[in-house]
Amino acid sequence: MLLLPGPPPVEINMRRSARAKRFSLRVSRLDGKVTLTLPPRAKDRDALSFLHDQEGWLRTVLASMPMARLVPVSHGAELPVLGRMMRITPSEGRGVRVEGDSLLVPGRPDQAGARVAAWLKALARDRLAYSSTHYAGLVGRSYARLVLRDTRSRWGSCSHDGTLMYSWRLAMAPREVLDYVAAHEVAHLVEMNHSADFWAVVTKIRPGWKAERDWLKRDGQTLHRYSFAG
């Protein structure tokens, strides 16, 4: 961690990457976090020189950003479920359930975030398994297993052994966006790349995918605003 003197001071997260060929600065649209990426053998003094050269640009970007605040998931809060905004409402009973525009959550208020997260994970697994199986059938392939994680860098991935990984936060995205991510990863069972042949597979099994990809690029990071910590 490095502190760039103010006004105001800016915290800089320094990260070395074996893949980096040059210095680069990234500002998160989610929380304004600044990351300076360095090549593995770069000298700290050169990194500092680069940072000072980019200070004007960095402060302009930070000043123009509407910093998104984290939304604690608790009783009374609103969050999207398959793209539809719902209010978290205390209730009796044992399980989380949908009623109209309300997400009814039983239990103590300090448990609401964990209960909603568990419910969203189950919903994500159910919907993504259904969509993955559907698209796998269309391409004549099968996948080995489905894994859910909470990743920021990608919404899904497909490994060489046929494992499909998805972010469970896709349960908050519109259903068609979730379906696109499933189609995208299943297409990798046919083409393990992003070549023209790969996109031809995606287009064949999921026409209209461009609008859904654009939603992820434009609004996907908003799904990380929700904090489920108790």
N, C-alpha and C positions, 0 to 999 in steps of 0.2 A: 504494500500500500504506500502511495506517495501523496503528499498534500501539495497541491499547486497553490501558492500564496494568493490571497484575495486582492481586491474585494469582488465577490466573496471567495473564500478558499474553496477549492474543488478537490475532492478525493479522487485519486487515480488508481485504479487497480492494474497492476503490472503483471503480464502473463507471457511466459516464453513458450513458443510453439515450434516444434520441429518442422512444421510445414511452412512457417512464415519465411518469406524471402526479404521482407523489408518491414519497417515500422508501420503500424497502422493504429488509428484511433477509432473507437466505436462508442456511440452513445445510445443506450437502451431507450427505446420509445416507451417502455413500461414504467421505469422508475428514475430515468436520468443517470443511471450508473455509467461511469466512464471507464473503458478498458483500453489500456495501451498494450498492444501485442508486439513482442520483440522476437527477432530470429534467435535461435539458441545460443549463438556465440556473440551476440551484440553486446557492446559495452554500455554500462549504465549511463556514463556521461554522454554518450551519443544519443541514448534514449531521451535524456533530459533536454538535450539540445533540440531534438525533434519536437518534443512536447512544447518547449517555449516558442518554437517557430510556428506551431499550430495553435497557440493560445488564443489568438484573436478569433480564428474560425470556431474553436471549441466554445468560447464564451458566447458567440453569436448563436450557435446552435442551442446551447443550454437556455439562453434568454428567450428563445422563440418557442420552447417546448412547453405545452400545457401539461405539467407533471401530473400523471395519473396517480391517484392515491389508492393504496391497498384497501380493499373492501373486506372487513372482517365478516365471516359468515356466522351469523348469530340470529336469534329471534328478532324479527322486524326487518332484517336486511332483504334485499332483492338480488337474485342471480338468475342467469339464463339456464333453462333446461331444454336441450335440443332447439336452442334459438328463441325460446319463449320465456319472457321475464316472469318470474314467480316470486312471491313474498314468502319468506320463511315464517311459519306461524306455529306457536306452541300448540300441542294437542295431547289428547289421551291416547292410550293404545301402546303398541309395542314397536311398530314399524313406521318408517317414513312413507308417506303416500301423497299423491297429487289429488287436489280437490279444487276444480276451477282454476283460478290463477294463484292458488296457494299451495305451498309445499308444507304439508303438515309434519312437524318433527316433534316426537315425544321426548321426554327426559329432561334433565336439568339444562339450563341455558348454557352452561360451560361445556356441555357435551354436544351442542347443536352442530358445530363445525365438523367434528369427527363423524357424527352420524350422517350428515349430508355428504361428506366425502365418500364414506363407505357406500352409500346409496348410489352416488354418481358412478363409482367404479363398477358396481354391479350392472348399472344401466349401460355403461360403456362396453363392458365385456359382452353383454347380451346383443347389443346392436351391432357392434363391430364383428362379432363372430358370425352373426346372420349375414351381414354384407360381405364379409370376406369369403364365406362359403359360397354365396351367390356368384360373386365375380370369379372365384376360382373355378366354379363349374363352367362359366362362360369361356374361359381360356383353356379348359381341359387339364388343369393342374390341381394339385392339392398342397396345402401347407401343413407343416409339422405341428406347430403349436402357436398360440396367441399369448403375448405377454403385454401387460399394461405397466406403464411407468409415468412419472411426472417429469417430463423433459421440456426444456425451454428451447433447445436448438433445433428440434425437429418434431413433427407431428406423428411420424411413423417411419418404419424402416423394415427392410426384408433382408434376412441373412442368407448366406449360401446354403445353409441347412434347411431352409424353408420356414424359419421362425419369423412370424410377423410381430413387430413391436409397435404399439400405439400409445399415445398420450391419453390417459383417461379423461383429461379435460375436454376432449372432443365431445363428451356427453353434454357439454354446455353449448357447443356450436350448433348451428342449424343442421337438421338431419341430412340435407343434401350435401353439406360440406363434409360431414362424417362419412357419407357414402363415397365421396370423391377420394378421400384419403385412403379408404379401403381399396378402391379400384386402383389407385396409384400404386399401393404396395403390392397388391396381387399381380399387377402387370410386371413387377420385377421378378416374379416367378418364371416369366417368359424371357424377359430381357433385363439382365442385371446391370443396367446402365441408364442413361438419359438420352439415348440416341433417337433419331427420327423413327426407327422401328419401335422403340419403347412407346413414344407418344402415339404412334399409330394404334398400338394395343389399347392404350388408355382411351383414345377416341372411339374405338370400336365398342368397348364395353361401357363407357361412360360419356356419351355425347353431352356437350355443354359443360365440360369440366373446367373450362377457362374461367368462367364466372365464379365458380366455387373456389378455384385456386386464388383468384383475385380477392375474394372475401378473406381468405386466410392471410394473405399478404397485408391487407388493409386493416383488418379487425382482429386477426388471430391473437395478437399479443394482449388484447383486453381480457382474454380468458385467464391470463396469469395474474390479474389484479385481485382475484379472490383468494383470501387467506383462510384456511380451514383449521388453523392452529387454535387450540382451546384457550 
